[in-house]
Every structure is written in C-alpha cells, then in structure tokens.
Amino acid sequence: MIKNYFKIAWRNLWKNKLFSFINVTGLAVGVTCCILIFMYIQSELSFDTDWNDADRIVRVNQTFSIGGVPDHYAITAFGVAPALKQAYPEIEEAVRIDDWGTETVWFEDKMFDIDNQYFADADFFNVFNFELLKGNSKTCLAEPNSVVISEAMAKKFFNTADPIGKMLKYSEMLCKVTGVLKETNKQSRIKPNTLISLSSYGTEKMKGMAESWFGVGSSTFFKIREGTSIDQFNKKLLQWSRKVLIPAAKAEGIDDVVTLNIMPLSETYFDKKYKYDQFEKGEKSYIYIFGWVAVFMLLIACFNYMNLSTARAVKRAKEVGLRKVVGASRKQLITQFLSESTLISLSALVFSIILLILLLPAFNAITQKSIDLWNTIGNIGFWTAITAIILFISFVGGSYPAFYLSNFQPAKVLKGKLIELKNISFFGKLKLRQVLVVMQFTLSIIIIISTILIFDQLNYMKNKDLGFNKDKVIVMDYPSGDTIISKLVPAIKNDFLSNPSIEKFTTADQVVGAASRRGFFIKNKKGIEQNVLNLSGVDYDYFDALGIKLKSGRNFSKDFPTDKQAFILNEAAVKLLGLQDPIGVEISLDPKENFGKVIGVVKDFNYKSPHTPVEPLAIAISNFGGAPGSKIMIKVKANTISESVDFIEQKWKQYFPKYPVRYFFLDDEFNKQYHKDNTMLTIFSYFSGLTILISCLGLFGLASFTTEQRTKEIGIRKVLGASVANVTYIISKDFILLVLIGIAIASPIAYYALTKWLQNYAYHTNLTAGVFIIAGCLALLVAILTVSSQAIKAALTNPTKSLRTE
C-alpha cells in the first residue's frame, strides 16, 4: 500500500513538472542554508569541548577593584597557579600559558617568522591532550630551553628529517626540539606552533615573577577534580584572596581589592567580561542571528510549498471527488497527500546534499572554518536536525491538501461547486495564499534590511575618524633582544628620513591598537590616590607622525630633560581621574619612586578598537634598547608605497642582515578587527540573495497558476479591448499589495531587533528611514519583475486560442 502511495505521488509530481521543480529547488536551497548554518553554529559552540575531561578544565580570572570599580582580566599573576595548587586539593593540575606572539626562528640557513608561540608549564599535556607525533608528553617540557613544535613547522624547517634533538635559535636563546604536535581538528582557541618550556625564562626571572601578585601576564588553567563545584570553589578563592592577596596589596601601599575566580573553559570563547584574553574569541550574538536566519529561510521555503499546494488545490479537488466516489477513505487521501509531500522533501534533501558538497569549500573559505561534511554527517545531532526538518516540511507542506481537500463532499465537487475552496480566508479578507505570501516577504524583507544595516555599520566603523591617521603607515618590529639597537636608532631614523618618500619616522613600545594596563598613583590635595590606566610608551615624534592632536598643554620635547618622567593623558583619563586642571598634576607607576608631571592632554583617539569606547590612557617616553615588542612606525607619502617598501627592505638588510624583514600596514592591522563583521556581512549577503531567490520562485509559481486559472477571464478582457498593460496591471496588483503589506509588517520588527543589535557597538550608525526604503524598493522591484513576467506572457496570448481551449 505504501509503495502504491509513493508510486502515485511520483506520477503526480512528474506530471506537474513546474510545480515539482519550484518546490524541490526552493526547499533544497532552504535546507542547504539551514544545514550550513547548523554546521557553523555547531562549530562555534564546540570550541574547547573535545578535550579529555573538558568539563573539568577551567580558566582562572583576576579582578582588581579600585574605589569599588572592578577591572576584570582573563590573565592572572604568575604566582597564582603554583600557590593555589599547593593550597587546594581540588586542583588536580595547573598550567600557565604565556603568549610570545610572532618571533623569528632559525635553523642552520633557514629562517622563518613563526606566529602562535607560547611558553607553557611542564604539565601542559596533562590538561590539554594534544597528541604528539614524536616525543614524550610527560617530559618534553620539563627541561629549560625545550620546545615542542607543530607538524607544519617541523615540515617547514626539517622536511622529512627527524627534528627531535635539533636546536632552534631564537634571538635570545637556543631551544632543543623535544616533541612534534600532531595536526588536529579539535576546535580549540589554543593553536600553538611552538610550546616552549616555561622554565626557559630562567630561575631568577621565574622567582621574581612568582613573587608578584599584582603583575598580570599568563593565562592560568586548572583541571579540577571530579565532583568539584565551581560555585563552591569560587567561594574558597574569594576567602583566599582576602587572606593572601588583599593584605599583600596593602603591604605594598596598593589599595586594590584583588580577587580570583574560575570559569569553565568552554565558556571562555564567547566571554566578553574579562579583558586581555590571549586567545581567539567569538561573538555569541552572531549565533542567535544566524539561527534566526536559518529558521526564516526554512519557513520561507515551506510557505512556498504550502502556497503552491493551495494554488493547485482547485485542480485536485475533482481528483479527490473521484477517489471518494470509487471508495477512498479520508485517511487514505491524507496519507496520499502526505506521501507526495514527503517525496518532495526527500528529493529536496538529496538535492541539498549535492549542493552542500559543492558549496562547503566556499563556505569554509568565507568563514575561515574547516568544517568536514562527512564528520558532520556522522554526528547524531545532524541527523536529528535533518529528520526534524524533513518531518516539518512534509507536514507543513502537505497539511493543507491532506486535511482540507480530503474533507470535500464528492457530490458537490463533481458538480463544480468549489465556492468553499475559493473563498477560504484568514485574518479578515486575506486568503490563505495571501497570508503566506505576506509572511514570506515579511521574513525576506527583515533579512534584506538586516543586510543593509550590517553593511552600513561596518562601513561606518571603517570610515570613522579614529583620532589619528593610520593610512600609509608601515609598522616594523625591532629585532628582539638586540642590545646594539639603542645605539643605531638615531642613525636609522636619519637614514630613513633622508628618503623623500618617507614623511615621518617614530617609535613606540606597542603598535597603536595595544596598550598595557597599569596601576597609577596620583598626588592631589587629599594625598595619594590610586587608579588604573592603560600605558603606552612612545618617542618624541609619535603624536606628529600619527596626527594625534593636543587638546591642552604641550608635547614631549628633548629640550626638557624632565619629560623622560612626564606623562600625557587622553581625555578619557582626565575624566576618570576627575582632574579639573590636569596640567602639572603629579603621577607615578610606583609611589616609592619619583613622580612625573602631566604636561599635556591629547584628544581621545581609538588606540584599541572602534567596537569599544576609548579607554583612559597615559603616555610616556619609552627607553628604547631593543626591548622585545618595540615598534618602528614609518609614514610614507601617497603613491610611493612600492618604492618606499623597497627602500625600507634594503635598509633593513643593511642594518640587520641576520633578521628577516617583517612589516605590516597599520590600516590593515586595524581592519583585522572587522574580520568577524566582514564574515557576518558576507554570509548575510548570500543568504539575503537566496531568500529573494526562494521568494521569487514561489511568487513565480503562484503567478503561473493564477494566470492559468484566469485564462478565460484574460481572453474575454482582451476581446473587449483590454491592452497588455491593463491585463498586466490587473494580474500584478494583488501580488504587489501583498508585498507592500509585508514591508509594513517587517519594518517595525526589523527596527526593534536591529536597534537592540546596534547597542553592542560603542560607536554605531543610525537606523534611518533610508534603510527601510531601499529594502522595500528592492523587494518590490523583484516582486514586480517576477509577477510581471508571467502576467505579460498571459496578456500576449491570443484570446481566441485561450477561449477555444477553455
């Protein structure tokens, strides 16, 4: 019996090829988008969940509170890990990871800049179960100057040779290769190219770092024992902070209230509360947004299917009547219609799997993911979602003909009395098909409006005045650890500025976009108060080179020897400190040392990210001696970038022949901050286009069936003198009205949702009427073109042929 249902269903679908093509294509596109979004969301939510005992791995956070204002850090003091492990048996393992960033590595005549380099404790592999191709995970980080390298790095330096025991040279040390990490598909924020033993810092440095409770620098992770409650353990950490950290702070004259807490590692990817995280972060709002897009697209495809089913209902009414006359029960008719619906859904699923195979590489390239379709197909969650989607489509798409048509009285149907069917309506005067078209375009227009606004917001941030000039600025790293560099700085600067293509040359301890967080002591009438500011070290030409403007006071000057201890504040720092007249105020990083005076105030500039408000900043003169991380920033003239880069590379090789030329453009570095926004915009743009495509397919099919049903009416109108334009208008106006209703409903919904979304940005564009007008006009234009194509075709048909056929 079931075989017969599907056999008849196949014949019906094959007989109505346009109906079948539109439905299968629309559903396949909708299902494909749903599956792609499902895989993206699954990938985002799976970060750091694949480790052994992942539910027992936690990150330690450190909070400083000054004057009741908390300052949260995702990194901790260096001595926290060993002290807490000794104090609490709940901690099974403790590991510290310190980001070293990008450094030059040598092996014999080979030299490469390697990123994602970390110092790590010897117990690293007891917490994070990376697999090793070579080496012993229990001992490979036990000795100083040991290094474990990635499989890709091993191939780069050693090709097929065994790297174990080989010596890699860094600017400050030699490290022996003791292990090779196997490439992994784990979704983890920790993606090391090298792991250097933490003891490589040296005994004295390690001791000094461990003795300070108030310097922050390492990411600290614990594996807690099974059954340990995070909430209960956090209460113990609060007690320990009160017992150890706060008294230690007071002993050093620091008013900070320092506390610690732990959070599950799996929650750190989307965490926004804790700053200075050393690893990749995600944006949880995108998960919700893409989830809604998936639901919308699936609903639009289902509305298409249901719409076309209702349009065909008149034709199938007589079929139902005949079936009932020859003895078919209502149950059998419902089963028959649902069988057709299921067959279409399964056909769409097969088509969507083919589309997935073709589209996944491009999707991975856009999202910078490495999603494996076959791994996903092996996931029970995938098939649960697919089964739910197919059942949903089958039921929704087949529900109308199955439950409504099967209830017809055969005598009335066979006599042509279909008035009940034609007049069925919802929400007042709107018929079911009209309601579905309105809902379909409502969802489509919401996605279109969202896409336009995301584009506007991203464009706004990229073009926002940051308060400094980042264009045509080349940034280079000083060779780390080179003690001769301090003597070469004046000569290098003069040499570079001798080239007419180079306008400015300045140095800083960090690139614009980064700054260290430090505690400051401020002298005022009440005595000495404490607060926390960001600190950036620069040279005398820094403000001039980057076009940063002074609001009051003066710039640093070599004419004033005391400027080496002086500070310049930004407006946000002046506001935070509550300084009415900041010039001349004395501040210091250490109350036991000399205080320096504030000599100037600069206008706020976005030295970090336009995503966040400008933070309070203190700027001082750096003492450059080739310290790690010190930067050169070179401003070049317009239209001279190519020759300037050639000149810079030539001079670099002249001064530092042992070091590779490593540079980047400051505007490119800032644009990296928009990576996730760009990805979101790209995905949204494609999905927006696909929603229009699906909607148009449904509208095209609906217009085709409508014109087919009105063939006699069109013929009569033409015989009576109606023009092509008249006929086109008569057929199109109802559809256009439905789209206008969709625009009216979608606009307030989109306005509310997008206003909420814009609140995630410290600086954002305004949601103007123009966004809604553009989206509405686009949807309206597409609808007019789609419907008019069928209307014009019907209007051009010979009326005598139409009337003879009828």
N, C-alpha and C positions, 0 to 999 in steps of 0.2 A: 504493500500500500504506500509506504513512504517513498519507495522508488518511483512509483507512479506519480506521486505529488511533484517530485523534483523533475520528472520527465516532462510533465505538462508545463511546469514552471519554466523550464528551459525553452520549450516551444513558444510560449508567450513572450519571453524575453527576446528570442531570436526574431520573432515576427515584428516586434516593435523596436527596431534597432536604434533609432534616435533616442527613445526613452531609456533604453538599456545603456547606451554609450554615455549619455549625460549623467545618469545616476552612478554608474560604475566609476567614471572618471572623477566626478565630484567627490564621491565617497573615498576613493583611493587617495586623492590629494589630501583630503581632510585627515584620513587615518595616518598617512605618511607623516604629516606635520605633527600629529599627536604623538606618534612613536618617537620622532626625532626629539621633540620637547621632553618626552618621558625619559629618553636616554640622557639628555643634557641635565635634567633635574636630578636623575639618579646619580650621575657622575659628580655633580656639585655636592650632593648630600652624603656622598660616600668618602669624603676626604678624611683620612686617618681613622677609618673604621676597620681596616683589614689587618691591623697589627695583631699579633698574638696577645690576648688579654687586653684588647683595645679599650674595653670598658673600665679597666683599672689604671690606665695611663692618664695622668693629669698634668696640667701646667700650673706653675706657681706664679702668682701675680703679686706685685708690690705696690702699695698705695702710700703716698705722702700727703698729709693733711696739714696745711698751714693756715691758721686763722679759721679753721673749720671748712676750708675749701679743699676737697680731695683732688689729687692728681694721680691718675691710675697708669701703671706701667705693666706691660706684658713681659718685662725683663726684671731680673732681681739682682741684688748684691751678690757678689761672687761667693761669699762665705755661707750663704743660706743653705745650699744643698748639703754640705757635709755636717753642718751644725744640726739641721733638722733630722737628718738620717740617724745621727747618733742619739738624738733626744727622743725619737718616737719609733717604736717597733712597728707601727702601722705602715711605715715606709719600707717596702721590700727592696727597691732600687732607686737610686737618684743619679741623674745625669745632667751635666751642664753643656750647653752648645753655644759657642761664640762665633758669630758671623765675621768672616775675614774679607768677604766680598770678592772682588776680582784682583788677582795678583799674577805677576809674571813668574813662570816656572821654566827652568832649564833642565835639559838632559843632554849632555855632550854638546853637539852642534844644533840641537833642536831647542826652540824657544817658543812658548805659547802663552797668551793671556788666558787664564782659566778663571771662570766665574763659579759661584756657589761653592766657595771654600770655607770650611768650618773647623774650629778647634772643638774637640769633644772629649769627654771623660772616657776612661778605660772601660766603663760599664755600659757604654753606648748600646752595644748589641744585646745587652740583657733587657733593654727597654724596647728598642726598635729592632725587630727581627729581619733586618736586611740580610739577604743571602750573599755569601762570598763565593766567587769562582775560585779564588786562591786565598790562602791564609787561614789563620785560626781566629775566630771571632772572640775567644776568651783572652787572647794575649796580644792581638795585633795593635792595640792602642795603649798597651801597658807601659812601654818604654818611651822616654822623651825622644823627640825628633823621629817618631814613627808616623807614617802616613798611609792611609788606605785610599785607593783611587778608584774611580768609576771604570767600568768596562770600556766606555767610549774613550776616556782619557788614556787608558792602557794601550788601546789600538793606535791612538794618535802619537804617543811617544815611542812605543816599543813594537808596534806592528804585531807580529806573531810571537815575538821573543817573550820569555818568561820575565815579568817585571819584578818578581819577588827578590829583595835584596839590593835592587838598583837604587842609586842615590839621586834624588831630585834636588836641584838647587833653587832656593828662594833667595831674595835679596839679603835676608837677614840670617838664614840658616840653611843647613843641609838636612834633608829628611830621607830616611830609608823606607822604601816601599815594603809594607808588611802584609798587604792584602789588596784584593781587587773585588769591588762590588759588582754583583750580577745585575744586569738590567732588569728592571721590574715594572710591572704595570700597576702597581699599587697607587691609589690616589692619595698622595701624601704631600703636605706642604714642605716637607724636608726632602730636598732633592740634591744631595751632595755630589759634587765632582771630586772633592777631596775631603777626607776627615783626618785632621792632624791631632796627634795626642795632645791633650790639654797641658800635660806636664812639660811640653816643649816651651812654655812660657818661661821656665826657669824657676828654681826654688825660691829665690828672693822675691821675684815678681809675684809668684803664686801666693807667697806668705803675705805680702803687702796687700794684695787684692782681697785675700780671705779675711784680713783683719778689719776691713772697712765694711760697715753695714749700710753705708749710705751712697756708695757708688753703685750705679746700675750698669749692666753690660752683658750679662749672659742670660740666655733662655734656660730656665730650670724646669726639668720634668721629673716626676716621680711615678713609679709603679707602686701603687698602694696594695696592701694585702687584701685578699678576697674577704668580702663582708664588711669592709671599712666604709662607713657613711661619710660622704663628702661634707655634708652639713655639720655633722658632729666633729669631724676633723678640723673644719674651719673655725669652730669654737675654740679648739685647742690652740690653733695657730694665733688666734686673737689674744689668748692668755699668754702665749709665749712672746708675742710682740710686746705686750705690756710689761712683761717681766724682763725681757732682754733688750729689745730694740729702742723702746722709748727712753729707758734710763741711760742707755749708751748715747743717745742723741743729746740728752740734757747734759751729760758729762762733757760733751764737746761743744756745749753752748748752742746747740741746734734746737729750735722749737718745733721741729717736725713731729707729728704723730705718725709713726711708721707702722703699718700693719701688713700682714700677708694673708693670702687666701689661695685656694686651689680651685680649678675648674676642669671638667672633662676635656681631654684633648680634642674630641670630636666636635666640641662647641667653639673651638678657637678660630676655625676658618671664617665664620660669619661674625665673630666678636667685633664690636665697634667701641666698646667701653675702654679697653686697655690699649694704650699708645706704645709706639716703638716696638711693635712686633717685628721680628727679624724675618718672618716668612710670609709667603703669599696669603692674601686674604680674599674672601669672596663677598658678594653683595646679595644678601638674602632677599631683598625686595624684588630682585630680578626673578627669583624662583617663583614668587607669587604671581608676578606679571606674566611670565611665560606659561605658568599653569593656567591662568585665565585665558590666555591666547589659545591654548590647546583646546580648552572647553568650548570657546567661542567658535573655533574653526570646525570642530566636530558637530556642534549644533547647527551651524550654517549648512553643512553638508547634509545633515539629517532633515533640515527644513526643506532643502532642495528636493530630497527624495519624497518626503511626505507631500509636498506641493504638487509634484508631477503625478503622484499617485492619485491625488484628488482630481487633478485635471483629466486623468484617464478614466475616472470613475464612471462618467456618463457612458462611455463606450462599453464598459464592462458590466453595466447594470443588466443589459439583456442577457449576457452570458450567465450571470447569477440566476436570472429568472429561469432560463432554460435548464440549468443544472438542478434547480429546485424542482422543476416540473418532472424531470426524469428520476427524482428521488434523492438528490443530495441533501444531507442534513446541514444545519448551520455549523456544527462542529467540523465537518469535512471541508466546508468552504473556508472557515477560519484557518484551518491547517493548510489549505491550498495557498491562500494569500500569504501566510507567514512563511511558507516554503519558498515562494518567489522572493520574498524579502530577504530570507536567509541566503538564498543562492546569489543574489546581488551583493550582499555583504561579504560573502566568502570570495566572490570574484574580485571585489574591491580589495580584499586583504591580499590576495595573490598579486594583484597589480601593485599594491603598495609595497610589498616585499621587494619586488623588482625595482621600484623607484628608490627604496632605501639603499639597495646595493649600489645603485648608480649615484645617488646623491650624498651618501655618507662621507666619502672622501672630501667633497667640497665643504660639507657641514663641519667636519673636523678642522679643515683649514681655516674657516671663518672663526670658529670658537676656540681654536688652538687647543683642541682636545685630541685624545687618541682613543676614541670610543670604538670598540670592536663589536661589530654586529653579531658575530657568531657567539661571543661570550654573553652578549645581552640576550640572545635567543635562548641560551641555556639557563637563563635566570627564571625561576618560577614566578617572580613578580611581573616579568614581561608578559608571560602567557596569561597570568591572571588579569592584567590590564587589557590585553588583546581580547580575551574572552568576554570581558565586561563590555568592551567597545562593540564587538560584533553582536552580542545579545541586545545591547542598547539600540544599535542601528536597526537590527532586524525587527525589534518590537515597535520602535517609534515609526519606522518607515512603513511597516505593514499593518499598523494598528487601525488606520482609517478604513482601508478597503476590507480588512479582515472583520472588524467588528460592526462597521456601519453598513456596507454593501450586503454582507451576509444576512442582514435582518430584513431585506426587502421582501415585500409580498409579490410573488411571481405574477399573479394576475394583473396587478397594476403596472408592473414593469413591462410586461409583454404588450400591454395596451399603449405603452409610450408615456404613461403618467409618471414623469420623473420630477415633478414640481418640488417634492420634498428635498430631493438631492440638490437641485439648483438653488434653492432658497435657504439652505442651511447657513446660519450666520452666528457670529460670536461678537461680543463687545458691541452690541447695538446693531449697526448696519454692515459691519465688516464681515465678509465671509471668511471661512477657514483659510482658504488660499491667500486671501488678502492679509490676514493676520500673520501668516507665516512669512510672507514677503516683507512685511513691516519689521518683524522680529529679525529676519535675516539681514536686512540692510541696517537695522539699528546696531547689531553687533559689528558688521563690517565698518560702519562709519566710526564707531568707537575706536577700532583698531587703526583706521586711517588718521583720525585726529591725534591719537597717541603717537603715531609715527612722525607726524609733522612736528608735534611738540618736542619729542626727543631730539629731532634734528635741530630745532631752534635752540634748545637748551645746550646741546653740545657745541653748536656754532657760537652761542653766547659766551660760553666758558673759554673757548679757544681764542676768541677775539676780545675778551675782557682786558681792560687796562690793568696789568698786574702791579703797576707802580715802578716797574723797571723795564729796561729794554733787553729782551732775550734774543732778538734777531741777530743773525750773523755773528754769534759769539761761539768760539771754539774753546772747549774745555779739555785740559790735559792733566794727567796725574804726574806729580813729581815722582821720580824713581824712589820707591820706598826704601828708607834706611840708608840712603847715600849721604854720608856725613860731609861730603865735599860740596853738596848742593848749595849750602848757605853762602859760600864764597862766590858761586857762579851766578846767583840771582841777578845782581846789578848788571853784569856783563850780558847775560841772556836777554834781559829786558831792553837794554840799549841796542843790542844787535837786532832784535825783532822789530823795534820801533824805527830802525833805520830804513825798513822797507815801507815805501809809501802806501802799500796796500793795507798795512796794519795801522789801525787808528789808535787802539788802546791796548794796554797790557797790564793786568792786575793779578794778584794772588790772594788766595783765601784758604782757610783750613778745611772748608767744606764747600761743595758746589751749592749754588742757590737751589733751594728745594730741600735742604737739610740743615739741621742745627742741633746742638747738644743741649739737653735740659740740665740746668744747674741751679743750686741754691744760692741766693744773693743776700747780703746783709746791707741794710740801708740806714744811714745815720739821719736822724731827724730830731725834733725838739723833745720827743718822748724818750729818746735814747737810740738803741739799735734794734731795728725790726728786721724780720726775715721774710723772704718771699722766693718764689721760683720763677725764673725766666729762661727762655732759650738764649743760648750764647753762640755767637758766630765770630770767628777771628778773621780779620781782613788786613790788607795793606792800605797805604795812604791814598792810592788811586782807585780804590774799589767803587766808591759812590759815583765818581766821574765816569768810570768805564761802563758802568751799567745804567747810568742815567737815573740814579736814585736821588730824589730831591730832599733837601733840608727844609724843615719847617721853621726851626729856630736854632740859634747857636751857630757853631762852625764845624767844619770838617776836621779830621785829623791832619796834623801838619808836622813836618820834620823840624820846623822852627821852634816847636815847643817840646823839649825833651820829656816833660811830664806826661805827654799824650800817650806814652807807652803803657801808662797805668790808667788812662782815661777811658770813658765809655760814651757811646752814643746810643740813645734809646729810640725805639719807634713809638708811634702814638699809642699803640695798644699797651705798651709797657708803662708809659706815663699814666694812662688811665687806671691800670691795675694797681700801681703804687700810690695812686691818689695824690700826685705831685702837681701843685698849682704852678710852681715855678721850678722846673726840673734843673735848669742850668745852674751848675755849682753844687748840686746835691752829691754827697759822697757815698759810694757803694763799693762793695768788695765781695770776692768769692770766699774769703776766709777772714773772720773777724780778728784773727791773730796777726794778719798781715796788714800792709799799708792799704788805706782806702784810696780809690781813684775818684776823680770828679766827673760828673756828667757834663760834657762840653757841647752837646748838640742833640737835637731831636729830628729824626727823619720821618717823612710821611710814611704811613703804612704801605707796605708792599707785600705781595703774596709770595713770601720766600719759601713756602711749602706747597700748598695745593689750593686751587680755587674751589675745591669741594668743601673746604673748611674755612672758618673765619681766620683772619690774621691773628697769630698768637703774639704775646708780648716777647720782645726781642731786645737783648743788649748786644752791642757790637764793640769789639775791642781790637787793638792792633795785635796781630799774631807775631810770634817769634819763629820765623821760618828757619829750619835747619834740616830740611829734608825729612821732616816727620811724616810717618805714614798717613796717607789720605790728603795731604796738602795738594792744592789745585792751582793750575795756571788757567786764566781766562783771557782769551785774545779776541778783541773786537776787530773785525775786518771790514773793509769798505764794500759797498754794494758792487756786484758784477765782477768781483775779484776773488771769489771764493776758491776757484780751482787753482789759480796761481798762488794764492796765499797758502793753501794746504800744501802745495808742492814745496814752497819755501820753508814752511814750518817743519815738514818731514826732513828736508835737507839739513836744517839747522839742528834738529833733534839728534839726528845721526852723528852730527859733528860733535855735539856736547855729550851725548850719552850713547856711544856706539854699542854698549852692551845691552841696552834696553830697547824693546820694540816700541814703535810709535803707537800710542794709544790715545785716541781723542774721540770726542763726540760733540755735536752741536747742542747748545743749551735749549733751543726751542724743541728739538727732537726729544730731549730728556723730559721736558715738561709735557710733551704730547703723549708720552708713555702713560701718564696718569689718566688719560682718557681711553685707555685700551678697552676696559670693560664697557664704557659708554659707547665706544665705537662698535664693539661687538653687538651690544644690545640694539643699536640703531640698524646695523646691517641685517640682523636676524628679523627685526621688526619690519624692515622694508620688504624683505622677501615674503614674510607671512602676510603683510598687508596686500601685496600684489596677488598672493594666492587666494586671499579672502575675496578680492574683487573677481578673480577668475571663477571661483566656485559660485559666487553670487550670480555672475553673468551667465554661467552655464545653466543655472536654474531658471533665470529670467528668460533666457533664450528658449529653453524647452517649454516654459509656460506660455510664452508669446506664440510659439509654434502651434501648441494645442489650442490656444484661444482663437487664433486666426483660422485654424482648421474647423473649429466648431462654428465660426461665424462666416463660413464661406458663402452661404446663400445670402446672408444679410449684406455682405460686401458686394456681391454680384448685383443685387437689387439696387443698392445705393449708386453703383456705377451706371446702371441703366438709367436711373433717374437724374444723372448728371453730376454726381459727386466726383471731384477731382482726386488725384493721387494724394495731394496734401491733405484734403478733407478726410479721406479714409485713414491715412496715417495718423492724423491727429485723434480721430475717434478711437482707434485701437490703442494708441500710446498713452492717452491722457490718464486713464485709470492707473496704469503702472507708475507713471511719473508722480501721481498724487500719493501713492503708497510710499515711494522713496522719500518724498517730502515729509511725510508723517514720521518715517524712520529717522530722518535728520532731526526733526523736532524732539523726538524721544531721546536720541543718542546724545545730543548736545549737553543737556544738564547732567546726565550721568557721567559723561566724559569730563565735564568741568569739575565736578566734585572729586572724582578719582584722581585726576591729574593735578589738581590743586594740592591734594594731600601728598602726592609723589614729589612735587617741586619743593616741599618743605624739607626733603632730605638734603637739599643743597643750600649751603650758606649764601651763595650768590646765584640767582636764577632769573630767567627771562620772565616776562609777564604773559599770562594766558589771555590773549586778546581775541576779539571777535574775528579777526582775520584768519586765525587757525580754523575756526568752525566754518567760515565762509569757503575757504579753499577746499576743505574736506567735503563739504556739502556739494559744492560745484563739481568736484571730481566724481563723486558718487552719482550725481545727477547726470553728468555728461556720459559716463559709462552706461548707465541705465538707458538713456535716450538712444545711444548708438546701438545697444543690444536689441531693444524692443523695436526700434525703427527699422532695423534691417529686415525683420520678419513682416512688419506692417507694410513696408514699401513693396516687398515681394508679393504679398497678398493683394495690395492695391493695383499692382501691374498685371495681375492675372486677368485673362479675357473673361468678361462677365458671362457671356453666352456659354462658355465651357463650364464655368462654375455652376450655373443654373441647370445645365443639362446633366451634370454629374449629380447634383443634389436631387 
